Amino acid sequence: MTKYLNEIIDILNKEYGDADCTLNYEDTLQLLIATQLAAQCTDARVNIVMVDLVKKYPDVYAFANADLSELMDDIHSTGFYRNKAKNIIACCKKIISDFEGKVPGNMKDLLTLPGVGRKTANLILGDAFGIPGIVVDTHAGRLARRMGLTKNTDPTKVEFDLLKIIPKEHQTLFCHQLVEHGRKYCKSQRPYCEHCPLNEICKKRGL
């Protein structure tokens, strides 16, 4: 597995280099809000919505005091806007009441925030705080299974499978690279295996 995994990492590094988060943000709170909006929505759509959203709600206090109906209208195009709006307001209220208005920088505290699961928490920790972790979105889960890095479908189980084998210093970058690769080649319904730089090595399956 080590040799197989190293070959995968080498190819991803050559193809995508320093791949970064595809959500646009200027601070940790914006990344948190954007990640919550990105559930069942494209990052491209979220980036469009966030432009006006952060102008209207410039800080955690503005989000915490937002009118629910108005916020639902503001994020309507991201889908599931009712739950997202409720969670964003509740999340920001808790950040103010429990964490002095600052997004916490550890997994335990992040998971107490409404609307925040392990995927969101790991993204925040990796990109905002530089703390390594595995972000299992649909791309990471799909590619990890196809490449034989896990047999699990549950995101948390996939996360812990990858934590065992991906070097800590490469974990955050690896997940961003999987997103890029999933969008370019390893698509859900029709992967472009014949053009994929991982095609030959992927056939080895690792497990």
C-alpha positions as CSV (number, residue, x, y, z in Angstrom):
1,M,0.0,0.0,0.0
2,T,2.8,2.4,0.8
3,K,4.4,2.2,-2.7
4,Y,1.0,2.4,-4.3
5,L,-0.1,5.4,-2.2
6,N,3.2,7.2,-2.8
7,E,2.7,6.8,-6.6
8,I,-0.8,8.3,-6.3
9,I,0.5,11.2,-4.2
10,D,3.3,11.9,-6.7
11,I,0.9,11.9,-9.7
12,L,-1.6,14.2,-7.9
13,N,1.3,16.6,-6.9
14,K,2.4,16.8,-10.6
15,E,-1.2,17.3,-11.8
16,Y,-2.6,19.7,-9.2
17,G,0.4,21.0,-7.2
18,D,-0.8,23.2,-4.4
19,A,-4.5,22.7,-4.9
20,D,-6.5,25.0,-2.6
21,C,-10.0,25.2,-1.3
22,T,-12.4,26.1,-4.1
23,L,-14.6,28.2,-1.8
24,N,-13.7,31.9,-1.7
25,Y,-13.2,33.5,1.7
26,E,-11.3,36.2,3.5
27,D,-11.5,35.0,7.1
28,T,-12.4,31.9,9.2
29,L,-16.0,32.9,9.7
30,Q,-16.6,33.4,6.0
31,L,-15.1,29.9,5.3
32,L,-17.4,28.5,8.0
33,I,-20.5,30.1,6.4
34,A,-19.5,29.2,2.9
35,T,-18.9,25.5,3.9
36,Q,-22.3,25.3,5.4
37,L,-23.9,26.8,2.3
38,A,-21.9,24.3,0.1
39,A,-23.9,21.3,1.4
40,Q,-25.8,19.9,-1.6
41,C,-24.7,23.0,-3.6
42,T,-21.8,23.7,-6.0
43,D,-18.9,25.8,-4.7
44,A,-19.3,28.0,-7.7
45,R,-22.8,28.9,-6.7
46,V,-21.8,29.5,-3.1
47,N,-19.0,31.8,-4.2
48,I,-21.5,33.9,-6.1
49,V,-23.9,34.1,-3.1
50,M,-21.1,34.9,-0.7
51,V,-20.2,38.1,-2.5
52,D,-23.3,39.9,-1.5
53,L,-23.8,37.9,1.7
54,V,-20.6,39.1,3.4
55,K,-21.4,42.7,2.4
56,K,-24.8,42.5,4.1
57,Y,-23.5,40.5,7.1
58,P,-19.9,41.6,7.7
59,D,-19.3,39.8,11.0
60,V,-20.5,37.2,13.3
61,Y,-22.8,39.6,15.1
62,A,-24.6,40.5,11.9
63,F,-25.2,36.9,11.1
64,A,-26.4,36.1,14.7
65,N,-28.9,39.0,14.5
66,A,-30.1,38.3,11.0
67,D,-33.8,38.1,10.3
68,L,-34.5,34.4,9.5
69,S,-36.8,35.0,6.6
70,E,-34.5,37.6,5.1
71,L,-31.5,35.3,5.4
72,M,-33.4,32.5,3.8
73,D,-34.1,34.7,0.8
74,D,-30.4,35.7,0.7
75,I,-29.2,32.1,0.4
76,H,-32.2,30.6,-1.4
77,S,-30.3,29.6,-4.5
78,T,-28.0,27.3,-2.5
79,G,-30.8,24.9,-1.7
80,F,-32.0,23.6,1.7
81,Y,-32.0,27.3,2.6
82,R,-34.4,26.9,5.6
83,N,-32.2,24.6,7.6
84,K,-29.0,26.4,6.4
85,A,-30.3,29.8,7.6
86,K,-31.4,28.4,11.0
87,N,-28.1,26.8,11.5
88,I,-26.1,29.8,10.4
89,I,-27.9,32.1,12.9
90,A,-27.7,29.5,15.7
91,C,-24.1,28.8,14.9
92,C,-23.1,32.5,15.1
93,K,-25.1,33.0,18.3
94,K,-23.1,30.1,19.9
95,I,-19.8,31.4,18.6
96,I,-20.6,34.7,20.4
97,S,-21.9,33.2,23.6
98,D,-19.4,30.3,24.0
99,F,-16.3,31.4,22.1
100,E,-16.0,35.2,22.5
101,G,-17.1,35.8,18.9
102,K,-14.3,33.7,17.3
103,V,-14.6,30.5,15.4
104,P,-13.0,27.8,17.6
105,G,-9.8,26.1,16.4
106,N,-10.4,22.5,17.6
107,M,-12.6,19.6,16.5
108,K,-14.4,19.2,19.9
109,D,-15.6,22.8,20.0
110,L,-16.4,23.0,16.3
111,L,-18.7,20.0,16.5
112,T,-20.8,21.8,19.1
113,L,-21.8,24.4,16.5
114,P,-25.1,23.9,14.8
115,G,-24.7,22.8,11.2
116,V,-21.1,21.7,11.6
117,G,-20.1,18.1,11.1
118,R,-16.7,16.4,10.8
119,K,-16.4,17.4,7.1
120,T,-16.9,21.1,7.8
121,A,-14.8,21.0,11.0
122,N,-11.8,19.3,9.1
123,L,-12.0,21.9,6.3
124,I,-12.0,24.7,8.8
125,L,-9.1,23.2,10.8
126,G,-7.0,22.5,7.7
127,D,-7.5,25.7,5.7
128,A,-8.0,28.3,8.5
129,F,-5.8,26.9,11.3
130,G,-3.3,24.7,9.5
131,I,-4.3,21.6,11.4
132,P,-4.1,18.5,9.2
133,G,-7.2,16.4,8.7
134,I,-9.2,14.5,6.1
135,V,-12.2,16.2,4.5
136,V,-14.5,13.5,3.1
137,D,-16.8,15.1,0.5
138,T,-18.5,13.2,-2.3
139,H,-15.3,13.5,-4.4
140,A,-13.0,12.2,-1.7
141,G,-15.2,9.3,-0.8
142,R,-15.8,8.2,-4.4
143,L,-12.2,8.4,-5.4
144,A,-10.9,6.7,-2.3
145,R,-13.1,3.8,-3.0
146,R,-12.3,3.6,-6.7
147,M,-8.6,3.7,-5.9
148,G,-8.9,1.0,-3.3
149,L,-7.9,3.2,-0.3
150,T,-11.1,2.3,1.5
151,K,-14.1,-0.1,1.2
152,N,-16.4,2.0,3.3
153,T,-19.2,4.3,2.2
154,D,-19.8,6.1,5.6
155,P,-17.9,9.4,5.4
156,T,-16.5,9.1,9.0
157,K,-15.2,5.6,8.4
158,V,-13.6,6.8,5.1
159,E,-12.0,9.6,7.0
160,F,-10.4,7.3,9.6
161,D,-9.3,4.9,6.9
162,L,-7.5,7.7,5.1
163,L,-6.1,9.1,8.3
164,K,-4.3,5.8,8.8
165,I,-2.4,5.9,5.5
166,I,-2.2,9.5,4.3
167,P,0.9,11.3,5.8
168,K,-0.2,14.0,8.2
169,E,1.6,16.8,6.3
170,H,-0.2,15.9,3.1
171,Q,-3.7,15.3,4.4
172,T,-5.3,18.8,3.7
173,L,-3.7,19.1,0.3
174,F,-4.6,15.5,-0.7
175,C,-8.3,16.2,-0.1
176,H,-8.1,19.4,-2.2
177,Q,-6.4,17.4,-5.0
178,L,-9.0,14.7,-4.9
179,V,-11.7,17.4,-5.5
180,E,-9.8,18.7,-8.5
181,H,-9.3,15.2,-9.9
182,G,-12.9,14.2,-9.3
183,R,-14.1,17.3,-11.2
184,K,-11.6,16.8,-14.1
185,Y,-11.5,13.1,-14.6
186,C,-13.0,10.8,-12.0
187,K,-16.6,12.0,-12.4
188,S,-19.5,10.2,-10.6
189,Q,-21.5,8.9,-13.6
190,R,-18.9,8.8,-16.4
191,P,-15.2,8.8,-15.3
192,Y,-12.7,9.6,-18.1
193,C,-10.5,6.7,-17.3
194,E,-8.8,6.6,-20.7
195,H,-7.5,10.1,-20.2
196,C,-6.8,9.9,-16.5
197,P,-3.2,10.1,-15.3
198,L,-4.0,7.7,-12.5
199,N,-5.6,5.1,-14.9
200,E,-2.9,2.5,-14.8
201,I,-2.0,2.8,-11.2
202,C,-5.7,2.9,-10.2
203,K,-6.1,-0.6,-11.7
204,K,-3.8,-2.0,-9.1
205,R,-6.5,-1.2,-6.5
206,G,-4.2,-1.0,-3.5
207,L,-6.2,-3.3,-1.3
